Amino acid sequence: MAAFGSNHIENNPECDAEEEEVEKCAQRMVLLDKQPMPQTADELQLFCDNYKKEEDCLRNHSIKCLSPSAHQTVTILINSVVAQNQKVCSKGWRNKKRMINGGKCINKYDNKPVGCLKQFIDNIQGLHQLTQNDKIPVICW
């Protein structure tokens, strides 16, 4: 989401001033980017209670400050994250216990899983430009 600044509709000081907070909203909204990950039902519930606020922060900034094409792209990303969050936060989701146990395990590794995830995302960003044979080593890294 760091590309907000380059896609602003115009040089709007209000939008520029929001930039840092919007980045934080994005980070707080993505469960798999949380460090530490929730380790208890209460911590997971706190995340679930708060992610809607972060979603609103991102949507409002996108509507107010981004070009139509950037807004469309950000909306797709937001909707994907929201769909995952709704699944995790639904009362009937049967994998909550696994998520909490996974959080306990991940937190032992001092941010390394999050670093791996970020590196993977960085690696796949240009994937569409590679030949089919070159894609496999990147995906299976």
C-alpha positions as CSV (number, residue, x, y, z in Angstrom):
1,M,0.0,0.0,0.0
2,A,3.0,2.3,0.1
3,A,2.2,3.5,-3.4
4,F,-0.6,5.8,-2.2
5,G,1.6,9.0,-2.6
6,S,2.3,8.4,-6.3
7,N,-1.4,7.9,-7.2
8,H,-2.9,10.9,-5.4
9,I,-5.4,12.9,-7.5
10,E,-3.5,16.1,-6.8
11,N,-0.9,17.4,-4.4
12,N,-3.4,17.6,-1.5
13,P,-1.8,18.5,1.8
14,E,-4.6,16.8,3.8
15,C,-4.0,13.5,1.9
16,D,-0.2,13.8,2.3
17,A,-0.7,14.4,6.0
18,E,-2.8,11.2,6.3
19,E,-0.2,9.0,4.5
20,E,1.6,7.6,7.6
21,E,-1.6,6.9,9.4
22,V,-3.1,5.1,6.4
23,E,-0.1,2.9,6.2
24,K,-0.6,1.9,9.8
25,C,-4.3,1.2,9.1
26,A,-3.3,-1.1,6.3
27,Q,-0.8,-3.0,8.6
28,R,-3.4,-3.3,11.4
29,M,-6.1,-4.6,9.1
30,V,-4.1,-7.6,7.8
31,L,-4.1,-10.5,10.3
32,L,-1.2,-12.4,8.7
33,D,1.0,-9.3,9.0
34,K,0.3,-8.9,12.7
35,Q,3.3,-9.3,15.0
36,P,2.7,-10.7,17.4
37,M,-0.1,-12.9,16.1
38,P,-3.1,-13.4,18.3
39,Q,-2.4,-16.1,20.9
40,T,-5.7,-16.2,22.7
41,A,-9.4,-16.1,21.8
42,D,-9.5,-12.6,23.5
43,E,-6.6,-11.3,21.3
44,L,-8.2,-12.7,18.2
45,Q,-11.6,-11.1,19.2
46,L,-9.8,-7.7,19.7
47,F,-8.5,-7.9,16.2
48,C,-11.9,-8.8,14.9
49,D,-13.5,-5.9,16.8
50,N,-11.1,-3.4,15.3
51,Y,-10.4,-4.3,11.7
52,K,-13.6,-2.6,10.5
53,K,-12.2,0.7,11.7
54,E,-9.0,0.1,9.7
55,E,-11.1,-0.8,6.7
56,D,-13.0,2.5,6.9
57,C,-9.7,4.4,7.3
58,L,-8.4,2.9,4.0
59,R,-11.6,3.2,2.1
60,N,-12.1,6.9,3.1
61,H,-8.5,7.8,2.1
62,S,-8.8,5.9,-1.1
63,I,-12.1,7.7,-2.1
64,K,-10.8,11.1,-1.1
65,C,-7.2,11.0,-2.3
66,L,-6.6,8.4,-5.0
67,S,-7.0,8.5,-8.7
68,P,-9.9,6.4,-10.0
69,S,-7.6,3.6,-11.2
70,A,-5.6,3.5,-7.9
71,H,-8.9,3.6,-6.0
72,Q,-10.2,0.6,-7.9
73,T,-7.0,-1.4,-7.2
74,V,-7.0,-0.5,-3.5
75,T,-10.7,-1.4,-3.3
76,I,-10.0,-4.9,-4.7
77,L,-7.2,-5.4,-2.2
78,I,-9.3,-4.1,0.7
79,N,-12.2,-6.4,-0.3
80,S,-9.9,-9.4,-0.4
81,V,-8.5,-8.7,3.1
82,V,-12.1,-8.1,4.4
83,A,-13.3,-11.4,3.0
84,Q,-10.5,-13.2,4.8
85,N,-11.1,-11.3,8.0
86,Q,-14.8,-12.0,7.9
87,K,-14.1,-15.7,7.6
88,V,-11.6,-15.7,10.5
89,C,-13.9,-13.5,12.7
90,S,-17.1,-15.4,12.0
91,K,-18.6,-17.1,15.0
92,G,-18.9,-20.5,13.3
93,W,-15.3,-20.6,11.9
94,R,-14.0,-24.0,12.9
95,N,-10.3,-23.1,12.5
96,K,-10.1,-20.4,15.2
97,K,-8.3,-22.8,17.6
98,R,-5.8,-23.6,14.8
99,M,-5.3,-19.9,14.1
100,I,-4.6,-19.2,17.8
101,N,-2.2,-22.2,18.1
102,G,-0.5,-21.1,14.9
103,G,-0.1,-17.6,16.4
104,K,1.6,-19.1,19.4
105,C,4.0,-21.0,17.2
106,I,4.7,-18.1,14.8
107,N,5.4,-15.7,17.6
108,K,8.3,-17.9,18.8
109,Y,10.2,-17.1,15.6
110,D,10.6,-13.4,16.2
111,N,9.0,-12.0,13.0
112,K,10.7,-14.4,10.6
113,P,7.4,-15.8,9.2
114,V,6.2,-12.3,8.5
115,G,9.5,-11.5,6.8
116,C,9.2,-14.6,4.7
117,L,5.7,-13.6,3.7
118,K,6.8,-10.1,2.7
119,Q,9.7,-11.4,0.7
120,F,7.4,-13.8,-1.1
121,I,5.0,-11.0,-1.9
122,D,8.0,-8.9,-3.2
123,N,9.1,-11.8,-5.3
124,I,5.8,-12.4,-7.0
125,Q,5.0,-8.8,-7.9
126,G,6.7,-9.0,-11.3
127,L,5.8,-12.7,-11.8
128,H,3.5,-11.9,-14.9
129,Q,6.6,-10.7,-16.7
130,L,8.5,-14.0,-16.4
131,T,8.4,-17.0,-18.7
132,Q,6.5,-20.1,-17.5
133,N,9.7,-21.9,-16.6
134,D,11.0,-18.9,-14.7
135,K,7.8,-18.6,-12.6
136,I,8.2,-22.0,-10.9
137,P,11.4,-21.2,-9.0
138,V,9.9,-17.9,-7.7
139,I,6.6,-19.5,-6.6
140,C,8.3,-22.5,-5.0
141,W,11.1,-20.5,-3.4
